[in-house]
Amino acid sequence: MSALKALGPSKPKAVYDWIRRNEPVPVADLTGSTSDGENLLEKNVRWARFQLRQDGVVSSPARGVWDLA
């Protein structure tokens, strides 16, 4: 949520990059991957976004754009 507050409506890559630069992310999440090769940080951020969207906190004003509701 901090990334979207700072960036405003953003594409996921911008959100991931902002988090990498501005939040204390465990090295394992930065360098680790799932069994299918997906980056752990990006997977966790997408999951958090999904949950926040379910709660009505995050929206998608356009395809591929995340924003605070």
Secondary structure, 3 states (H helix, E strand, C coil): CHHHHHHCCECHHHHHHHHHHHCCCCHHHHHCECCCCCEHHHHHHHHHHHHHHHCCCEECCCCCCEEEC
